[in-house]
C-alpha cells in the first residue's frame, strides 16, 4: 500500500485571482469549473482553488491563524522573490527590502486570498 499527495486545496473568494496567481508563480495550466479551478504544473501535486465567497483570510502571524501553508524551494531566491511579487504575492517576512549581501534565508508571503507560503533556498 502507498499513500501519495494528490492535491493541495486552497479556499478563495475569487477563483480567477487565486488560480492566476498560482499559475503565474508555478506555470502549468488551469481547468475551470464554476466552483473549482485545478492547476496542473510539472513537479507539483494538483493545486485546487475552491470557491468560498465569505472567506476570512488568515491574518498570520498576528491575526487569524493559518491552517496550512506551502513551502517552495528554489535555486535562485532573488529571482523567485521577484516572480512571486510580480504574480501578486505580498511579502510577510521579511517585510523590508532584502539585503542581497545577507546569507540566503526563507521568505514568507501571502497569496491574493491571504494564504501564507514560503520560498526557501534549495
C-alpha distances in whole Angstrom, upper triangle without the diagonal:
4,7,10,14,15,19,21,24,27,30,33,37,37,35,37,38,34,32,35,35,31,32,35,33,30,31,30,30,30,30,32,32,35,32,29,30,26,27,25,26,25,22,22,19,21,24,25,29,29,33,34,38,39,36,38,36,35,38,37,38,41,40,37,34,31,28,26,27,26,27,27,29,31,34,37,37,40,40,36,39,41,39,37,40,42,39,40,38,40,40,40,40,42,44,47,47,45,47,46,47,45,42,39,37,35,36,35,36,36,35,37,36,36,32,32,31,31,32,32,33,30
4,6,10,12,15,18,21,24,27,31,34,35,32,34,34,31,29,32,32,28,29,32,30,27,28,26,27,27,27,29,30,32,30,27,27,24,24,22,22,21,19,18,16,18,21,22,26,27,30,31,35,36,34,35,33,32,35,34,35,38,37,35,31,28,25,23,24,22,23,24,25,28,30,33,33,37,36,33,35,37,35,33,37,38,35,36,34,37,36,36,36,38,41,43,44,41,43,42,44,42,39,35,34,31,33,32,32,32,31,34,33,33,29,29,27,28,28,28,29,26
4,7,9,12,14,17,21,24,27,30,31,28,30,31,28,26,29,28,25,26,29,27,24,26,24,25,25,25,27,27,29,27,24,24,21,21,20,20,20,17,16,13,15,18,19,22,23,27,28,32,33,30,31,30,29,32,30,32,35,34,31,28,25,22,19,20,19,20,21,23,26,28,31,31,34,34,30,32,35,32,30,34,35,32,33,31,33,33,33,33,35,37,40,41,39,41,40,42,40,37,33,31,29,30,29,29,29,28,31,29,29,25,25,24,25,26,26,27,25
4,6,9,12,15,18,21,25,28,28,26,27,28,25,23,26,25,21,22,25,23,20,22,20,21,21,22,24,25,27,25,21,21,18,18,16,17,16,14,12,9,12,14,16,19,21,25,26,30,31,28,30,28,27,30,28,30,33,32,30,27,23,21,18,18,16,17,18,20,23,25,28,28,31,30,27,29,31,29,27,30,32,29,30,28,30,30,30,31,33,35,38,38,36,38,37,39,37,34,31,29,26,27,26,26,26,25,28,26,26,23,23,21,22,23,23,24,22
4,6,8,11,15,18,21,25,25,22,24,24,21,19,22,22,18,19,22,20,17,19,18,19,19,19,21,22,24,22,18,18,15,15,13,14,14,12,9,7,9,11,13,16,18,21,23,26,27,25,26,24,23,26,25,27,30,29,26,24,20,17,15,15,13,14,15,17,20,23,26,25,29,28,24,26,28,26,24,27,28,25,26,24,27,27,27,28,30,32,34,35,33,36,35,37,35,32,29,27,24,24,23,23,22,21,24,23,23,19,19,18,19,20,21,22,20
4,7,10,14,17,20,23,23,20,22,23,19,17,20,20,17,17,21,19,17,18,16,16,16,16,18,19,21,19,16,15,12,12,11,12,13,12,9,5,6,9,10,14,15,19,21,25,26,24,26,24,24,27,26,28,31,30,27,25,21,19,16,16,14,16,17,19,22,25,27,27,29,28,24,26,28,25,24,27,28,24,25,24,27,28,28,29,31,33,36,36,34,37,36,38,37,34,31,29,26,26,24,24,23,21,23,22,23,19,20,19,20,21,23,24,22
4,6,10,13,16,19,19,16,18,19,16,14,17,17,14,15,18,17,14,16,14,15,14,14,15,16,19,16,13,12,9,10,10,11,13,12,9,5,4,6,7,10,12,16,18,21,23,20,22,20,20,24,23,25,28,27,24,22,18,16,13,13,12,14,15,18,21,24,25,25,27,26,22,24,26,23,21,24,25,21,22,21,24,25,25,26,29,30,33,33,32,35,34,37,35,33,29,27,24,23,21,21,19,17,19,18,19,16,17,16,18,19,21,23,22
4,7,10,13,17,17,15,17,17,13,12,16,15,12,14,17,15,14,16,15,15,14,15,16,17,18,16,12,12,10,10,11,12,14,13,9,7,6,5,6,9,11,14,16,19,20,17,19,17,17,20,19,22,24,23,20,18,15,12,10,10,9,12,13,16,19,23,24,23,25,24,21,22,24,21,18,21,22,19,19,18,20,21,21,23,25,26,29,30,29,32,32,34,32,31,27,25,21,20,18,17,16,14,16,15,15,12,13,12,15,17,19,22,21
4,7,10,13,14,12,15,15,11,11,15,14,12,14,17,16,15,17,16,16,14,14,14,15,16,12,10,10,9,10,12,14,17,16,12,10,8,6,4,6,7,11,12,15,16,14,16,14,15,18,18,21,23,21,19,17,14,11,10,10,11,14,15,19,22,25,26,25,27,26,22,23,24,22,19,21,22,19,19,17,20,21,21,23,26,26,30,31,30,33,33,36,34,33,29,26,23,22,19,17,15,13,15,12,14,11,13,13,16,18,21,24,24
4,6,10,11,10,13,12,9,9,13,12,11,13,16,15,15,17,17,16,14,15,14,15,15,12,10,10,10,11,14,16,19,18,15,13,11,8,6,5,6,9,9,13,14,11,12,11,12,15,16,18,20,19,16,15,12,10,9,10,10,14,16,19,22,25,26,24,26,25,21,21,23,20,17,19,20,17,16,15,17,18,18,21,24,24,27,28,28,31,32,35,33,32,28,25,22,20,17,15,12,10,11,9,10,8,11,12,15,18,21,24,24
4,7,9,9,12,12,9,11,14,13,13,16,18,18,18,20,19,19,16,16,15,14,14,10,9,11,12,14,17,19,22,22,18,16,14,11,8,6,5,6,6,9,10,7,10,9,11,14,16,19,20,18,15,14,12,11,11,12,14,17,19,23,25,29,29,27,28,27,24,23,25,22,19,20,21,18,17,16,17,20,19,22,25,25,28,29,30,33,34,37,35,34,31,28,24,22,19,16,13,11,11,8,10,9,12,14,18,20,24,27,28
4,5,6,9,9,7,9,12,12,12,15,16,17,18,19,19,18,15,16,14,14,13,10,10,10,13,14,18,19,23,23,20,18,16,12,10,7,6,5,5,7,9,6,9,8,11,14,16,19,20,18,15,16,14,13,14,14,15,19,20,24,26,29,29,27,27,26,23,22,23,21,18,19,19,16,14,14,16,18,19,22,25,24,27,28,29,33,33,37,35,34,31,29,25,22,19,16,12,10,9,6,9,9,13,15,19,21,24,28,29
4,6,9,9,8,11,13,13,15,17,18,19,21,22,22,20,17,17,15,14,12,10,11,12,15,17,20,22,26,27,23,22,19,16,13,10,8,6,5,4,7,6,9,9,13,15,18,21,21,19,16,18,16,16,17,18,19,22,23,27,29,32,31,29,30,29,26,25,25,23,20,20,21,18,15,16,17,20,21,24,26,25,28,30,31,35,35,39,37,37,34,31,28,25,22,18,15,12,10,7,10,12,16,18,22,24,28,31,32
4,6,6,6,9,10,11,13,14,16,17,19,19,19,18,14,15,12,13,11,10,10,10,14,15,19,20,24,25,22,21,18,15,13,9,9,7,8,7,10,10,12,12,15,18,20,23,24,21,19,20,19,19,19,19,19,23,23,26,28,31,30,28,28,27,24,23,23,21,18,18,18,15,13,15,17,20,21,24,27,25,28,29,30,34,34,38,37,37,33,31,28,25,22,18,15,12,9,8,12,13,17,18,22,23,27,30,31
4,6,5,6,8,10,11,12,14,16,16,16,16,14,11,11,9,10,9,8,7,7,10,11,15,17,21,22,19,18,15,12,10,6,7,6,9,10,13,12,15,14,17,20,21,24,26,23,21,22,19,19,19,18,18,21,21,25,26,29,29,27,28,26,23,23,23,20,18,19,18,15,14,15,18,21,22,25,28,26,29,30,31,34,35,38,37,36,33,31,27,25,22,19,16,12,10,9,13,13,17,18,21,23,26,29,30
4,6,5,6,8,10,10,12,14,15,15,15,13,10,11,9,11,10,11,10,8,11,11,15,16,20,22,20,19,16,13,12,9,10,10,13,13,16,15,17,16,19,21,23,26,27,25,24,24,22,22,21,20,20,22,22,25,25,29,28,26,27,24,22,22,21,18,17,17,16,13,12,15,17,21,22,26,27,26,29,29,30,33,33,37,36,36,32,31,28,25,23,19,16,13,10,11,14,15,18,19,22,23,26,29,30
4,6,5,6,9,10,10,12,14,15,15,14,12,14,12,14,14,13,12,11,13,13,16,17,21,22,20,20,17,14,13,10,12,11,13,13,15,14,16,14,17,19,20,23,24,23,21,22,20,20,20,18,18,20,20,23,24,27,25,24,24,22,19,19,18,16,14,14,13,10,9,11,14,17,19,22,24,23,25,25,26,30,30,34,33,33,30,28,25,22,19,16,13,9,7,8,11,13,15,16,19,20,24,27,28
4,5,5,6,9,10,11,12,13,14,13,11,13,12,14,14,13,11,9,11,10,14,15,18,19,17,16,14,11,10,7,10,10,12,13,15,13,14,12,15,17,18,21,22,21,19,19,17,17,16,15,14,17,17,20,21,25,24,22,23,21,18,18,18,15,13,14,14,10,9,10,13,16,17,20,22,21,24,25,25,29,29,33,31,31,28,26,22,20,17,14,11,7,6,6,9,10,13,13,16,18,21,24,25
4,5,5,6,8,10,10,11,11,10,7,10,9,12,13,12,9,7,8,7,11,12,16,17,14,14,11,8,8,6,10,11,13,15,17,15,18,16,18,20,21,24,26,24,22,22,19,19,17,16,15,17,17,20,21,24,23,22,23,21,18,18,18,15,13,15,14,11,11,12,16,18,20,23,25,24,27,27,27,30,30,34,33,32,28,27,23,21,19,16,14,10,10,10,13,12,15,15,17,18,22,24,25
4,6,5,6,9,10,9,10,10,8,11,11,14,15,15,13,10,11,9,12,12,16,18,16,17,14,11,12,10,13,14,16,17,20,18,20,18,20,22,22,25,27,26,24,24,21,22,20,18,17,19,17,20,20,23,22,21,21,19,16,17,16,13,12,13,12,8,9,11,15,18,20,23,24,23,25,25,26,29,29,32,32,31,28,27,23,21,19,16,14,10,10,11,14,14,16,16,18,18,22,24,25
4,5,5,6,9,10,12,12,11,14,14,17,18,17,15,12,13,11,13,13,16,17,15,16,14,11,12,11,14,15,17,18,20,17,18,16,17,19,19,22,24,23,22,22,19,19,18,15,14,16,15,17,18,21,19,18,18,16,13,14,13,10,8,10,9,5,6,8,11,14,16,19,20,20,22,22,22,25,25,29,28,28,24,23,20,17,16,12,11,7,7,10,12,11,13,12,15,15,19,21,22
4,5,5,6,8,9,10,10,13,14,17,18,17,14,11,10,8,10,10,13,14,11,12,11,8,10,9,13,15,17,19,21,18,19,16,17,19,19,22,24,23,22,21,18,18,16,13,11,13,12,15,15,19,18,17,18,16,13,14,14,11,9,12,11,8,9,9,13,15,17,19,21,21,23,23,23,26,25,29,28,27,23,22,19,17,15,12,11,8,9,11,12,11,12,11,13,13,17,19,19
4,5,5,5,6,7,7,11,13,16,18,17,14,11,10,7,9,8,11,13,12,13,11,9,11,11,15,17,19,21,23,21,23,20,21,23,23,25,28,27,26,25,22,22,19,17,15,16,14,16,16,19,19,18,19,16,14,15,15,11,11,13,12,9,11,12,16,18,20,22,24,24,25,25,25,28,27,30,29,29,25,24,21,19,18,16,15,12,12,14,16,15,16,15,16,16,19,21,21
4,6,6,9,10,11,15,16,19,21,20,18,14,14,11,12,11,13,15,14,16,15,13,15,14,18,19,21,23,25,22,23,21,22,23,23,25,28,27,26,26,22,23,21,18,16,17,14,16,15,18,17,16,16,13,11,13,12,8,8,10,8,5,9,10,14,16,19,21,22,21,23,22,22,25,24,27,27,27,23,23,20,18,17,15,14,11,12,15,16,16,16,15,16,15,18,20,20
4,6,9,12,13,16,18,21,23,22,19,15,15,11,12,10,12,13,12,14,14,12,15,15,18,20,22,23,25,22,23,20,20,22,21,23,26,26,25,24,20,21,18,15,13,13,11,12,12,15,14,13,14,11,8,10,10,6,6,9,9,6,9,9,13,14,17,18,19,19,21,20,19,22,21,25,24,23,20,19,16,15,14,12,12,10,12,14,15,14,14,12,12,11,14,16,16
4,7,10,11,15,17,20,22,21,18,15,13,9,9,6,8,9,9,11,11,10,13,14,18,20,23,25,26,24,25,22,22,24,23,25,28,28,26,25,21,21,18,15,12,13,10,12,11,14,14,14,16,13,10,13,13,10,9,13,12,10,13,13,16,17,19,21,22,22,24,23,22,25,23,27,26,25,21,20,18,17,16,15,15,13,15,16,17,15,15,13,13,12,15,16,16
4,7,9,13,16,19,21,21,18,14,12,9,8,6,8,10,10,13,12,11,14,15,19,21,24,25,28,25,27,24,25,27,26,28,31,31,29,28,25,25,22,19,16,16,14,15,14,17,16,17,18,15,13,15,15,11,12,15,13,11,14,15,19,20,23,24,25,25,27,26,25,27,26,29,29,28,24,24,21,20,20,18,18,15,17,18,20,18,19,16,17,16,18,19,19
4,7,10,13,17,20,20,16,12,10,7,5,4,7,10,10,11,10,10,13,14,18,20,23,25,28,26,28,25,26,28,28,30,33,32,31,29,26,25,22,20,17,18,16,17,17,19,20,20,22,19,16,19,19,15,15,18,17,14,17,18,21,23,25,27,28,29,30,29,28,31,30,33,32,31,27,27,24,23,23,21,20,17,18,20,21,20,21,18,20,19,21,22,21
4,7,10,14,16,17,14,10,8,6,5,7,10,13,12,13,10,10,12,13,16,18,22,23,26,25,27,25,26,29,29,31,34,33,31,30,27,26,23,21,19,21,19,21,21,23,23,24,25,22,19,22,21,17,17,20,18,15,18,19,23,25,27,29,30,31,32,32,31,34,33,36,35,34,31,30,27,26,25,22,21,18,18,19,22,20,22,20,22,21,24,25,24
4,6,10,13,13,10,6,5,4,6,9,12,15,13,13,10,9,9,10,13,15,18,20,23,22,24,23,24,27,28,30,33,31,29,28,25,24,22,21,19,21,19,22,22,25,25,25,26,24,21,23,22,19,18,20,19,15,17,19,22,25,27,29,31,30,33,32,32,35,34,37,37,36,32,31,28,26,25,22,20,17,17,17,20,19,21,20,22,22,25,27,26
4,7,10,11,8,6,5,7,8,12,15,17,15,14,11,11,10,10,12,14,18,20,23,22,25,24,26,29,30,32,34,33,30,30,26,25,23,22,21,23,22,25,26,29,29,29,30,27,25,26,26,22,22,24,22,19,20,22,25,28,29,32,34,33,36,36,35,39,38,41,40,39,35,34,31,29,27,25,23,19,19,19,22,21,23,22,25,25,28,30,29
4,7,8,6,5,6,9,11,15,18,20,18,17,13,12,10,9,10,11,15,17,20,19,23,22,25,28,29,32,33,31,29,29,26,24,23,23,22,25,24,27,28,31,31,31,31,29,26,27,27,24,22,24,23,19,20,22,25,28,29,32,34,33,36,36,36,40,39,42,41,41,37,35,32,30,28,25,23,19,18,17,21,20,23,23,26,27,30,32,32
4,5,5,6,9,12,14,18,21,23,20,19,15,14,11,10,10,10,14,15,19,19,22,22,25,28,30,32,34,32,29,29,26,25,24,24,24,27,26,30,31,34,34,34,35,32,29,30,30,27,25,27,26,22,22,24,27,30,31,34,36,35,38,39,39,42,42,45,44,43,40,38,34,32,30,27,24,21,20,18,22,21,24,25,28,29,32,35,34
4,6,8,11,14,17,21,24,26,23,21,17,16,13,11,9,8,12,12,16,17,20,21,24,27,29,32,33,30,28,28,26,24,24,25,25,28,28,32,33,36,36,35,36,34,31,31,31,28,26,27,26,23,23,24,26,30,31,34,36,35,38,39,39,43,43,46,45,44,41,39,35,33,30,27,24,21,19,18,21,21,25,25,29,30,34,36,36
4,7,10,14,17,20,23,25,22,19,16,14,10,8,6,5,8,10,14,14,18,18,21,24,26,29,30,27,24,25,22,21,21,22,22,26,26,30,31,35,35,33,35,33,29,30,30,27,25,26,26,22,22,23,25,28,28,32,34,33,36,37,38,41,41,45,43,42,39,37,33,31,28,25,22,19,17,15,19,18,22,23,26,28,31,34,34
4,7,10,13,16,20,21,18,16,12,10,7,6,4,6,10,12,15,15,18,18,20,23,25,28,29,27,24,24,21,19,19,19,19,22,23,26,28,31,31,30,32,30,26,27,28,24,22,24,24,20,20,21,23,26,27,30,32,31,34,35,35,39,39,42,41,40,36,34,30,28,26,23,20,17,16,14,18,17,20,20,24,25,28,31,31
4,7,10,13,16,18,15,14,10,8,6,5,7,9,12,14,17,16,19,18,21,24,25,27,29,27,25,24,21,20,19,18,18,21,20,24,25,28,28,28,29,27,23,24,25,21,20,22,21,17,18,19,22,24,25,28,30,30,33,33,33,36,36,39,38,37,33,32,28,26,24,21,19,15,15,14,17,16,19,19,22,23,26,29,28
4,6,10,13,15,12,10,6,6,5,7,9,12,15,18,20,19,22,20,22,25,25,28,30,29,26,25,22,20,18,18,16,19,19,22,23,26,27,26,28,26,22,24,24,21,19,22,21,18,19,19,22,25,26,28,30,30,33,33,33,36,35,38,37,36,32,30,27,26,24,21,19,16,17,16,18,17,19,18,21,22,25,27,26
4,6,10,12,9,9,6,5,6,8,11,14,17,20,22,20,23,21,22,25,25,27,30,29,26,25,22,20,18,17,15,17,16,19,20,23,23,23,24,22,19,21,21,18,16,19,19,15,17,17,21,22,24,26,28,28,31,31,30,33,32,35,34,33,29,28,24,23,22,19,18,15,16,16,18,16,18,17,19,19,22,24,23
4,7,9,7,7,5,7,9,12,15,18,21,23,26,24,26,24,25,28,27,29,32,31,29,28,24,23,20,18,16,17,16,18,19,22,22,23,25,22,19,22,22,18,18,21,20,17,19,19,23,24,26,28,29,30,32,32,31,34,32,35,34,33,29,28,25,24,23,21,20,18,19,19,21,19,20,18,20,19,22,23,22
4,6,6,8,7,8,12,14,17,20,23,26,28,25,27,25,25,28,27,29,32,31,30,28,24,23,20,18,15,16,13,15,15,18,19,20,21,19,16,19,20,16,16,19,19,16,18,18,22,23,25,26,27,28,30,30,28,31,29,32,31,30,26,25,22,22,21,20,20,17,19,20,21,19,19,17,18,17,19,20,19
4,6,8,9,11,15,17,21,24,26,29,31,29,30,28,28,30,29,31,34,34,32,30,26,25,22,19,16,16,14,14,15,17,18,19,22,19,17,20,21,17,17,21,21,18,21,21,24,25,27,27,29,30,32,31,29,31,29,32,31,29,25,25,23,23,23,22,22,20,22,23,24,21,22,19,19,18,19,19,17
4,7,10,11,15,18,21,25,27,30,31,29,30,27,27,29,28,29,32,32,31,28,25,23,20,18,14,14,11,12,13,15,17,18,21,19,16,19,21,18,18,21,22,19,22,21,24,24,26,26,27,29,31,30,28,30,28,30,29,27,23,23,20,21,21,21,21,20,23,23,24,21,20,17,17,16,16,17,14
4,6,8,12,14,18,21,23,26,28,25,26,24,23,26,25,26,30,29,27,25,21,20,17,14,11,12,10,12,14,16,18,19,21,19,16,19,21,17,17,20,21,18,20,19,22,22,23,24,26,27,30,29,27,30,28,31,30,27,24,22,20,20,19,19,19,17,20,20,21,17,17,15,15,15,16,17,15
4,6,9,13,15,19,21,25,26,23,25,23,23,26,25,26,30,29,26,24,20,19,15,14,12,13,12,15,17,20,22,22,24,23,19,22,23,20,19,22,23,20,21,20,23,24,25,26,28,29,32,31,30,33,31,34,32,30,26,25,22,22,21,20,19,18,20,20,20,17,18,15,17,17,18,20,18
4,6,10,12,16,19,22,24,21,23,21,22,25,25,27,30,28,26,24,20,19,16,15,13,15,14,17,19,22,24,23,26,24,20,22,24,20,19,22,22,19,20,20,23,24,25,26,28,29,32,32,31,34,33,36,34,32,29,27,24,23,22,20,19,17,19,18,19,16,18,16,18,19,21,23,21
4,7,10,13,16,19,20,18,20,18,18,22,21,24,26,25,23,21,17,16,14,12,11,13,13,16,18,22,23,22,24,22,19,20,21,18,16,19,20,16,17,16,19,21,22,24,26,26,29,29,29,32,31,34,32,31,27,25,22,21,19,17,16,13,15,14,16,13,15,13,16,17,19,22,21
4,6,10,12,16,18,16,18,17,18,21,22,24,26,25,22,21,17,16,14,14,13,16,17,20,22,26,26,25,27,25,22,23,24,21,19,21,21,18,18,18,20,22,23,25,28,28,31,31,31,34,34,37,35,34,30,28,25,23,21,19,17,14,15,13,15,13,16,15,18,20,22,25,25
4,7,9,12,14,12,15,14,16,19,20,23,25,23,20,19,16,15,14,14,14,17,18,21,23,27,27,25,27,25,22,22,23,20,18,20,20,16,16,16,18,21,21,24,27,26,29,30,30,34,34,37,35,34,31,28,25,23,20,18,15,12,12,10,13,11,14,15,18,20,23,26,26
4,6,10,12,11,14,14,16,19,21,23,25,23,20,19,17,15,15,16,16,20,21,25,27,30,30,29,30,29,25,26,26,24,21,23,23,19,18,19,21,23,23,26,29,28,32,33,33,37,37,40,38,37,34,31,28,26,23,20,17,14,14,11,14,13,16,17,21,23,26,29,29
4,6,9,9,12,13,16,19,21,24,25,22,19,20,18,17,17,18,19,23,24,27,29,33,33,31,32,30,27,27,28,25,22,23,23,20,19,19,21,24,24,27,30,29,32,33,34,38,38,41,40,39,36,33,29,27,24,21,18,15,14,11,14,14,18,19,23,25,29,32,32
4,6,6,9,11,14,17,19,22,23,19,16,17,16,15,16,18,19,23,25,28,30,34,34,32,33,32,28,28,29,26,23,24,25,21,20,20,21,23,23,26,29,28,31,33,34,38,39,42,40,39,36,33,29,27,24,21,17,15,14,10,13,13,17,19,23,26,29,32,33
4,6,9,11,15,17,20,23,23,20,17,19,18,18,19,20,22,26,27,31,33,36,36,33,34,33,30,29,29,27,24,24,25,22,20,20,21,24,24,27,30,28,32,34,35,38,40,43,41,41,38,35,31,29,25,22,18,16,14,11,14,15,19,21,25,28,31,35,36
4,6,9,13,15,18,21,20,17,14,17,16,16,18,20,22,26,28,31,33,37,36,34,34,34,31,29,30,28,25,25,26,23,21,21,21,23,23,26,29,27,31,33,34,38,39,42,40,40,37,34,31,28,24,22,18,17,15,11,13,15,18,21,25,28,31,35,36
4,6,9,12,15,18,18,14,12,13,13,13,15,16,19,22,24,28,30,34,33,30,31,31,27,26,27,26,22,22,24,21,18,18,18,20,19,23,26,24,28,30,31,35,36,39,37,37,34,31,27,25,21,18,15,13,12,8,10,11,15,18,21,24,28,31,32
4,7,9,12,15,14,11,8,11,11,12,14,16,19,22,24,28,30,33,33,30,30,30,27,26,27,26,22,22,24,21,18,17,17,19,17,21,23,22,26,28,29,33,35,37,35,35,32,29,26,23,19,17,14,13,12,9,9,11,13,17,20,24,27,30,32
4,6,9,12,12,9,7,9,8,10,12,13,15,18,20,24,26,30,29,26,27,27,24,22,23,22,19,19,21,18,16,14,13,15,14,17,20,19,22,25,26,29,31,34,31,31,29,26,22,19,16,13,10,10,10,6,5,7,10,13,17,20,23,27,28
4,6,8,9,7,5,5,5,8,10,11,14,16,19,22,25,28,28,24,25,26,23,21,23,22,19,19,21,19,17,14,13,14,12,15,18,17,21,23,24,27,29,32,29,29,26,23,20,17,13,12,9,10,11,9,6,6,8,12,15,18,21,25,26
4,6,6,4,5,6,7,11,12,13,16,18,20,23,25,29,28,24,25,26,23,21,23,23,19,18,21,20,17,14,12,13,10,13,16,15,18,21,22,26,28,30,28,28,25,22,19,16,13,12,9,12,12,11,7,9,9,13,15,19,21,25,27
3,5,5,6,5,6,10,11,11,14,15,18,21,23,26,26,22,23,25,22,19,22,22,18,18,21,20,18,14,12,12,9,11,13,13,17,20,20,24,26,28,25,25,23,19,16,14,10,10,9,12,14,13,9,9,8,11,13,16,18,22,24
4,6,8,7,8,12,13,12,15,16,19,21,23,26,26,22,23,25,22,20,22,23,19,19,23,22,19,16,14,12,9,10,12,13,16,19,19,22,25,26,23,23,22,18,15,13,10,11,11,14,16,15,12,11,9,12,13,17,18,22,24
4,7,8,10,14,15,16,19,20,23,25,27,30,29,25,26,28,25,23,25,26,22,21,25,24,21,18,15,14,11,12,14,14,17,21,22,25,27,29,26,26,25,21,19,17,14,14,13,17,18,17,13,14,13,16,17,20,22,25,28
4,6,9,12,14,15,19,20,23,26,28,32,31,27,28,29,27,24,26,26,23,22,25,24,21,18,16,16,13,15,17,17,20,23,24,27,30,32,29,29,27,24,21,19,15,15,13,16,16,15,12,13,12,16,18,21,24,27,30
4,7,9,12,14,17,20,23,26,28,32,31,28,29,30,27,25,27,27,23,23,25,24,21,18,17,17,14,17,19,19,23,26,26,30,32,34,31,31,29,25,22,20,16,15,13,15,16,13,11,11,12,15,18,21,24,27,29
4,6,9,11,15,17,20,23,26,29,29,26,27,29,25,23,26,26,22,22,25,24,21,18,17,17,14,15,18,19,22,25,25,28,30,32,29,29,26,23,20,18,14,14,13,15,16,14,11,10,10,13,16,19,21,25,27
4,6,7,11,13,17,20,23,26,26,23,25,26,22,21,24,23,19,20,23,21,19,16,15,15,13,15,17,18,22,24,24,27,29,31,28,27,24,21,17,16,12,12,10,12,14,12,9,7,7,10,13,16,18,22,24
4,7,11,14,17,20,23,27,28,25,27,27,24,23,26,24,21,22,25,22,21,18,18,18,16,18,21,21,25,27,27,30,31,33,30,29,26,23,19,18,15,15,13,14,16,13,11,9,9,11,14,18,20,23,24
4,7,10,13,17,20,24,24,22,24,25,21,20,23,22,19,20,23,21,19,17,17,17,15,17,19,21,24,26,25,28,29,31,28,27,24,20,17,16,13,13,12,13,15,13,11,8,8,9,11,15,17,20,21
4,7,10,13,16,20,21,18,21,21,17,17,20,18,15,17,20,18,17,14,14,14,13,14,17,18,21,23,22,25,25,28,25,24,20,17,14,13,10,10,9,10,14,12,11,7,5,5,8,11,13,17,17
4,6,10,13,17,18,16,18,18,15,15,18,16,13,16,18,16,16,13,15,14,14,15,17,19,22,22,21,24,24,26,24,22,19,16,12,12,10,10,10,11,14,14,12,9,7,5,6,9,11,14,14
4,7,10,14,15,13,16,16,13,13,17,15,13,16,18,17,17,14,15,14,14,14,16,18,20,21,19,21,21,23,21,19,15,13,9,10,9,10,12,13,17,17,15,12,9,6,5,6,7,10,11
4,7,11,12,10,13,13,10,11,14,13,11,14,17,15,16,14,15,14,15,15,16,18,20,20,18,20,20,22,20,18,14,12,10,10,10,11,13,13,17,18,16,13,11,8,6,5,6,9,9
4,7,9,8,12,12,9,11,14,13,12,16,18,17,18,16,18,16,17,16,17,19,21,20,17,19,18,20,18,16,12,11,9,10,12,13,16,16,20,21,20,17,15,11,8,6,5,5,5
4,5,6,9,9,7,10,12,12,12,15,16,16,18,16,18,16,18,17,17,19,20,19,16,18,16,18,17,15,11,11,10,11,13,15,17,18,21,23,22,19,17,13,10,7,6,5,5
4,6,9,9,9,11,14,13,14,17,18,19,21,19,21,19,21,19,19,21,22,20,17,17,15,16,16,14,10,12,12,14,16,18,21,21,24,26,25,23,20,17,14,10,9,6,5
4,6,6,6,9,10,11,12,14,15,16,19,17,19,17,19,18,17,19,19,16,14,14,12,14,14,13,10,11,12,12,15,16,19,20,23,25,24,22,20,17,14,10,9,7,8
4,6,5,6,9,10,10,12,14,15,17,14,15,13,15,14,13,15,15,13,11,12,10,13,12,11,7,8,8,9,12,13,16,17,20,23,21,20,17,14,11,7,7,6,9
4,6,5,6,9,10,11,12,14,16,14,15,13,16,14,13,14,14,11,9,10,8,11,12,12,9,11,11,10,13,14,17,18,20,23,22,21,18,16,13,10,10,10,13
4,5,5,6,9,10,10,12,14,14,15,14,17,17,16,17,16,14,12,14,11,15,15,15,12,14,13,12,15,15,17,17,19,22,22,21,19,16,14,11,12,11,13
4,5,5,6,9,10,10,12,11,13,12,15,15,15,16,16,14,13,15,13,17,16,16,12,13,11,10,12,12,14,14,17,19,19,17,15,13,11,8,9,10,12
4,5,5,6,9,10,11,9,10,9,12,12,11,12,12,11,10,12,12,15,15,15,12,12,10,8,10,9,12,13,15,18,17,16,14,12,10,8,10,11,14
4,6,5,6,9,10,10,11,11,14,14,14,14,14,11,11,14,13,17,17,17,15,15,14,12,13,12,14,14,15,19,18,18,17,15,14,11,14,14,17
4,6,5,6,9,9,11,12,15,16,16,16,17,15,14,17,16,20,20,20,17,17,15,13,14,12,13,12,14,17,17,17,16,14,13,11,14,15,16
4,6,5,7,5,8,9,12,13,14,14,15,14,14,17,17,20,20,20,16,16,13,11,11,8,10,9,11,14,14,13,12,10,10,9,12,14,16
4,5,5,5,6,7,11,13,13,12,13,12,13,16,16,20,20,20,18,17,15,12,11,9,10,9,10,14,13,14,13,12,12,12,15,17,19
4,5,7,10,11,15,17,17,16,16,15,16,19,18,22,22,23,20,20,18,15,15,12,13,11,12,15,16,16,16,15,16,14,18,19,21
4,6,9,12,15,17,18,17,18,18,18,21,21,25,24,25,22,21,18,15,15,12,11,9,9,13,14,14,14,13,15,14,17,19,21
4,7,10,13,15,17,15,17,17,18,21,22,25,25,25,22,21,18,15,13,10,9,7,6,10,11,12,13,13,14,14,18,21,22
4,6,9,12,13,12,14,15,15,19,20,23,22,22,19,18,15,11,10,6,6,5,6,9,9,10,9,9,11,11,15,18,20
4,6,9,11,9,11,13,14,18,19,22,21,22,19,17,14,11,9,5,5,7,8,10,8,10,9,10,11,12,16,19,21
4,6,7,6,9,10,11,14,16,19,17,18,16,14,11,7,6,4,6,9,11,13,11,11,9,10,10,10,13,16,19
4,6,6,9,12,12,16,18,20,18,19,16,14,11,8,5,5,7,10,12,14,10,11,8,9,10,11,14,17,20
3,5,8,10,10,13,15,17,15,15,13,11,9,6,5,7,10,13,16,17,14,14,10,11,9,11,12,15,18
4,6,8,7,10,13,15,12,13,12,10,9,6,7,9,12,15,18,19,16,16,13,13,11,12,13,15,18
4,7,8,12,14,17,15,16,15,13,12,9,9,9,12,15,16,18,15,16,14,14,13,14,15,18,21
4,6,9,12,14,13,16,15,14,14,11,12,12,15,18,19,21,19,20,17,17,16,16,17,19,22
4,6,9,12,11,14,13,13,14,11,13,14,16,19,20,23,21,21,19,18,16,15,16,17,21
4,6,9,8,10,10,10,11,9,12,13,17,19,21,24,21,21,18,17,15,13,14,14,18
4,5,5,9,9,11,13,12,15,17,20,23,25,28,25,25,22,20,18,16,15,15,19
4,6,8,8,11,13,13,17,18,22,24,26,29,26,26,23,21,18,15,15,14,17
4,7,9,11,15,15,19,21,25,27,29,32,29,29,26,23,20,18,16,15,18
4,6,8,12,13,16,19,23,25,28,30,27,27,23,21,18,16,14,13,16
4,6,10,12,16,19,23,25,28,30,27,26,22,20,16,14,12,10,13
4,7,9,13,16,20,22,25,27,24,23,19,17,13,11,8,7,10
4,7,10,13,17,19,23,24,22,20,16,14,10,9,6,7,10
4,7,10,14,16,19,21,18,16,13,10,7,6,4,7,10
4,7,10,13,16,18,15,14,10,8,6,5,7,9,13
4,7,10,13,15,12,10,7,6,4,7,9,12,15
4,7,10,11,9,8,5,5,6,8,11,15,17
4,7,8,5,5,4,6,9,11,14,18,20
4,5,5,5,6,8,10,12,16,19,21
4,5,7,10,11,14,16,20,23,24
4,6,9,12,15,17,21,24,26
4,6,9,13,15,19,22,24
4,7,10,13,16,20,22
4,7,10,13,17,19
4,7,10,14,15
4,6,10,12
4,7,9
4,6
4
